[in-house]
Amino acid sequence: MLIFKKWLRMGEKSIDYLKKIIQHLYFGKILSCAALSEELNKSVPLTAKMLNELIEEGWVTETGFAASTGGRRPVMYSLVPDVKYIVAVAMDQLNTRIAILDLHNKYLSDIAKFELRLANNPGALAVLVQKIDEFINNSGLPKNKLAGIGIGMPGFIDFVNGINYTFLPCEEGSINAYISKRLELPVFIDNDSSVVALAELRFGAARGKKDAMVINAAWGVGLGLILNGKLFRGHDGFAGEFSHIPLFENHKLCSCGKTGCLETEASLLVVIENVRKALAEGKLSALKELPPNHFELAWEVIADAAKKGDKLCVELLSQAAYTIGRGAAILIHILNPEIIILSGRGSLAGKIWLAPIQQALNEHCIPRLGANTGIEVSSLGSHAELIGAAALVMEHFEKM
């Protein structure tokens, strides 16, 4: 992917250090030479030399001086945003979005959206590759301007070997290898909720936090765990299946094949179903009906109505939020996190989530355990998975 022709004379260790500087500037946005040398445990003179190399090659630029703290103000550095771009793909069970982001996480163009149902769809992977290829070709960018492709997707993901055990069957084994071979770019996949948590850790509400739970409220109810400042995936990479905590004896069949899972009472699909049912029963609401057969648009209509104070939508959304809070109370007893972040598609409804989740925590948490756990709605919103997919590529940058 990267051919540092001029830098080959510097040796492999120096090239690795150059890559690490690029990686840290991507995640840190603007850093001083001293801050970089401290984070990377290298000398200031060596870091300054490497920064000059990167400036000469067009990767890094000086952004001016840091704010005054009483002493000499250090020069600050950031990446040149358009030196490379990243293809980010955000998938759920029903829809897929594709975007190209620069190294400042700004979109190159509009986000492409298309329906791609994953369940019982053996041809979904081929369609995905075709759509990504078309999007790249339409962007007009040559392949050498692209750092790689990051994909967040639902399912049980072996992110090391690039395997999805739930969706997107791949006869060649690795989804990463399958897509990379066809599009001639490095490819990295991970579970959608882990990708959302990565975005929050690197750029959102979990930045600087040691222990956090990131709830991905969507067609399921995913969870990304941040422990000791790092994304926690568990022994096999499957940690965070929050949707499938068996909380109820409601005999409702879950997508996992079990009954009574959290997902059966708290997913956005359940909220949409409950609103449709209430409207059909003649319950009072500013809404007359929901868009038929279009879950994403239906959710946007409900969220907008709830934010405008529609009683029915607020009530039904609050029921789902309270249920999520019940599940979160269990995890607080186990993990005692610093913060719970409501992210993903569900965060479109904003602060309406907070009060019912807090009420559930008040009722179901031992006060001492939950007293110092904050709750926050993500500012990244529905963009979290795309930003996290881009970050997934840069997490692997130094190894590429």
Secondary structure, 3 states (H helix, E strand, C coil): CCCCHHHHHHCHHHHHHHHHHHHHHHHHCCEEHHHHHHHHCCCHHHHHHHHHHHHHCCCEEEEEECCCCCCCCCEEEEECCCCCEEEEEEECCCEEEEEEEECCCCECCCCEEEECCCCCCCCHHHHHHHHHHHHHHHHCCCHHHEEEEEEEECCCEECCCCEECCCCCCCCCCHHHHHHHHHCCCEEEEEHHHHHHHHHHHHCCCCCCCCEEEEEECCCEEEEEEECCEEECCCCCCCCCHHHCECCCCCCECCCCCECECHHHHCHHHHHHHHHHHHHCCCCCCCCCCCCCCHHHHHHHHHHHHHCCCHHHHHHHHHHHHHHHHHHHHHHHHHCCCEEEEECHHHHHHHHHHHHHHHHHHHHCCHHHHCCCEEEECCCHHHHHHHHHHHHHHHCHHHC
